[in-house]
Amino acid sequence: METYLKLKFLNSNGKSSFIRISNPKKDLTTDTVGTAMELICSTKAFEKGDTDMYEKALGAKYVTTTENVIFDNKQ
């Protein structure tokens, strides 16, 4: 089972952009994550062409994935 933190932003073209953080600390607070996301936005350090990739923070969530192997042909 894997858990990661998914940060959702709005880019300067009005589309969603995401940052995926592997192995995040558990029980992060709204204030901690919100402050970190606002800092990412304020740096204007991430651009793709003329697009500011992280213009506005929209939300964050923990995502947990589970793998259920149904076939494994190891040799």
C-alpha positions as CSV (number, residue, x, y, z in Angstrom):
1,M,0.0,0.0,0.0
2,E,1.3,3.4,-0.9
3,T,0.3,6.8,0.4
4,Y,1.1,10.1,-1.3
5,L,0.0,13.7,-1.0
6,K,-1.7,15.2,-4.0
7,L,-1.6,19.0,-4.2
8,K,-4.0,20.6,-6.7
9,F,-3.4,24.1,-8.2
10,L,-4.9,26.3,-10.8
11,N,-2.5,27.4,-13.5
12,S,-2.5,30.7,-15.3
13,N,-4.5,29.2,-18.2
14,G,-7.3,28.2,-15.9
15,K,-6.5,24.5,-15.9
16,S,-5.6,22.2,-13.0
17,S,-2.0,21.3,-12.2
18,F,-0.9,18.8,-9.6
19,I,2.1,18.0,-7.5
20,R,2.5,14.5,-6.1
21,I,4.6,14.0,-3.0
22,S,5.6,10.5,-2.1
23,N,6.0,9.4,1.5
24,P,4.5,12.5,3.1
25,K,4.3,13.0,6.9
26,K,1.1,11.7,8.3
27,D,-1.4,14.0,9.9
28,L,-0.3,17.2,8.2
29,T,-2.6,20.1,9.2
30,T,-4.6,22.3,6.9
31,D,-2.5,25.3,8.0
32,T,0.8,23.5,7.2
33,V,-0.2,22.3,3.8
34,G,-2.0,25.5,2.9
35,T,1.0,27.7,3.8
36,A,3.4,25.4,1.8
37,M,1.1,25.6,-1.2
38,E,0.8,29.4,-1.0
39,L,4.6,29.6,-0.8
40,I,4.9,27.5,-4.0
41,C,2.5,29.9,-5.7
42,S,4.3,33.0,-4.5
43,T,7.7,31.9,-5.9
44,K,6.5,31.8,-9.5
45,A,9.3,29.3,-10.0
46,F,7.4,26.8,-12.1
47,E,6.6,27.8,-15.7
48,K,5.9,25.8,-18.8
49,G,6.2,28.2,-21.8
50,D,4.3,31.2,-20.8
51,T,2.1,29.4,-18.2
52,D,2.6,29.8,-14.5
53,M,1.9,26.2,-13.4
54,Y,0.9,26.9,-9.8
55,E,-0.9,30.2,-9.8
56,K,-3.5,29.4,-7.1
57,A,-3.7,26.7,-4.5
58,L,-7.0,24.7,-4.7
59,G,-6.7,21.8,-2.4
60,A,-4.7,18.8,-1.1
61,K,-5.5,15.2,-0.2
62,Y,-3.8,12.0,0.9
63,V,-4.2,9.3,-1.6
64,T,-3.7,5.6,-0.7
65,T,-3.3,3.0,-3.4
66,T,-3.6,-0.7,-3.0
67,E,-2.3,-3.3,-5.5
68,N,-4.1,-6.6,-5.9
69,V,-2.1,-8.9,-8.1
70,I,-4.3,-11.1,-10.2
71,F,-1.6,-12.7,-12.4
72,D,2.1,-12.9,-11.9
73,N,4.1,-15.1,-14.3
74,K,7.5,-14.9,-12.6
75,Q,10.1,-17.1,-14.1
